Amino acid sequence: MANFALRPPGMPGPQPLEAANVSKLPPAPTQAAKLPRGTSGETGDRVFKFTMLLCGLAVLATLALIVYELVLRSGPSWHAFGFKFFAGRDWDPVNEQFGALPFIYGTLVSSLLALIIAVPLSVGVAVFTTEMCPKALRGPLSFFVELLAAIPSVVYGLWAIFVLVPLLSNYVQPFLGRTLGWTGFFDGPPYGISMLAAGIILAIMIVPIISSITREVLMVVPQHQREAALALGATRWEMIRVGVLRNARAGIMGGIILGLGRALGETMAVTMVIGNRPEIAKSLFAPGYTMASVLANEFSEATGDLNLAALIEIGLALFLVTIVVNALARLLVWTVTRGQPSRANA
Amino acid sequence: MPETAATVSLHAVPPIALRRRITDHVMTGVAVLTVILVLVPLFAIFAYLVYRGIGSINWAFLTQTPKPVGEAGGGMANAIVGSVFILALASILGVPVGVGAGIYLAEYGRNRFGDVIRFTADVLNGVPSIVIGIVAYSIVVLYQKHFSALAGGAALAIMMIPTITRTTEEMLLLVPQALREAAYGLGIPRWRTTLSITLRTATSGVITGIMLAFARVAGETAPLLFTAFGNQFWNLSANQPTAALPLQIFTYAISPYDEWHKQAWAGALVLIVLIVTAVAAVRFAVRRGTFGAA
């Protein structure tokens, strides 16, 4: 996210540290005597390295702890339902019947909808900021887009409830219903609170991620690719299409998948506008429910161990999916920016 | 740079077919349109926040605790203080570990094991916040048998660590190797070099990373839902449920009461002013900082 923007332009990338072994040489005795106390040696070095190693291990331990706790505490649900848990449509805490399919469906549909809206926008913004706009505009533009990433999820939700949802139910949904209602995707009463609202708010939230990574990737496309395209007589758009976008495909894909990872796990804004009804409906005007929002709504009120275990199993599934998605994205971004100091062309 | 090259090429090559020129202009227009479409929600959100928020912020909002439904007035003072309290706990837990792990990666971690930690930190960064809430619940709340500020702080700390680790590492690696070698040459031990030379030089960058992590978790609601839980009254004990600004905004936003909606807007405005100030300060610091000269 925002930490991609940290390295100022023109800075060198990471450097190897082999030369650090110099410290292993014993200090000259005369000099050691002059130094302030506490600077002598091996013990200090060993203690320091060990302490820092502990901090590093804490990172590993945290992830291990997350996996351990999720697996351990979702056990009862796994034993009771097995794989059927992910295919069942009933969510009935009273009769202790739990099936996660409506939540999985809601998470997937809202995230895909968000991608459909956000991808063209983000790529457009990234192309504009790197290839088209005057240099003076670049800084402010990327600042504004990054500002979107700084708005907390709950504030997006608040805005969505009081601005976006009325807008949808009064104008957008009636219009979509009239024109595209026959497809079945835009069918039914225009309540505003819907899968559509969730998708739109998610889209606004993931635009900054996708566009900042796309920008990063576009910037490492070698300058001579652009020059070659222009030398062949390409217009600016043709240059962007052939020389820039085509070279950056894998990286852009990585950015998109990273955005997907964020959308899958996003909780508050979605919970506030999706309607929270565990049903599977074809129409995007119908309310839905996502994996993250069922956790947000029901976790602290779970009745009984099996209910809690079922919720934690949903958490575990969400965790596994986001990990796979993120790892894939990192790999894709890495194949493009590997070895290149980021923002080299900024 | 692309734009100058483009202008040059238009003059240098034979006239380009009309259709291709039109496509070029259309695509430029489309790109501009996407920028507008992205910026409209941004400005709409800020404008609406200010418009609805300013009207509801008053002295009572900043100094009183919430009133029961139906009574006018009341405020979020306890939630503002509670948020600061939870964030302080999170920073105490998260910052030393994050910076330490960053130092390890930069100074000792240029190997396989370092790569494993690096990858783990990236993975941790992508874990949904609600899942981290579950984990904090099962390691702190179930152990203590009640919701607490400590559990909320632990959840936010877990979210801060990966960001701080990776930015600290990145910043330390920017410190010129010659500086370290100069210190070694003076007979200064490695640990002392790392703390007094390398870390000192990279201070502004490391602080930037910490503040970014801080800004990121300051608005988090999901991990606090079943850890800090929220509270209608003052609480400054780490062992008790504590109010937090984002939680209070959430509760009030989904309530059916107009009075509470107003308070939610005011709370959101306070929250966003805090966060945007932090982000702007970060950008300012990066530009003026040790490595921002270029």
Interface residues (C-beta under 8 A of the other chain):
Chain A: M1 A2 N3 L6 R7 P8 P9 G10 M11 P12 P14 Q15 P16 L17 A19 A20 V22 S23 L25 P27 A28 Q31 A32 L35 G38 T39 S40 G41 G44 D45 V47 F48 K49 T51 M52 L53 L54 C55 G56 A58 V59 L60 T62 L63 L65 I66 E69 L70 R73 P120 L121 S122 V123 G124 V125 V127 F128 T129 T130 E131 M132 P134 K135 L141 F143 F144 V145 E146 L147 L148 A150 I151 P152 S153 V154 V155 Y156 G157 L158 W159 I161 F162 V163 I204 V207 S211 R226 E227 L230 A231 G233 A234 T235 R236 W237 E238 M239 I240 L258 G261 R262 L264 G265 E266 T267 M268 M272 A292 L295 A296 F299 S300 L311 I312 G315 L318 F319 T322 I323 V325 N326 A327 R330
Chain B: M1 P2 E3 A5 A6 V8 S9 V13 P14 I16 R20 R21 T23 D24 M27 T28 V30 A31 V32 L33 T34 V35 L37 V38 L39 P41 L42 A44 I45 Y48 L49 R52 P96 V97 G98 V99 G100 A101 I103 Y104 L105 A106 E107 Y108 G109 R110 G114 V116 I117 F119 T120 A121 D122 V123 L124 N125 G126 V127 P128 S129 I130 V131 I132 G133 I134 V135 Y137 S138 I139 F147 I158 I161 P162 T163 T165 R166 T167 E170 M171 L173 L174 Q177 R180 E181 Y184 G185 L186 G187 I188 P189 R190 W191 R192 T193 T194 L195 G205 T208 G209 L212 A215 R216 A218 G219 E220 T221 A222 L225 F226 F229 P246 I249 F250 A253 I254 H261 A264 W265 A268 L271 I272 I275 V276 V279 R283 V286 R287 F291 G292 A294
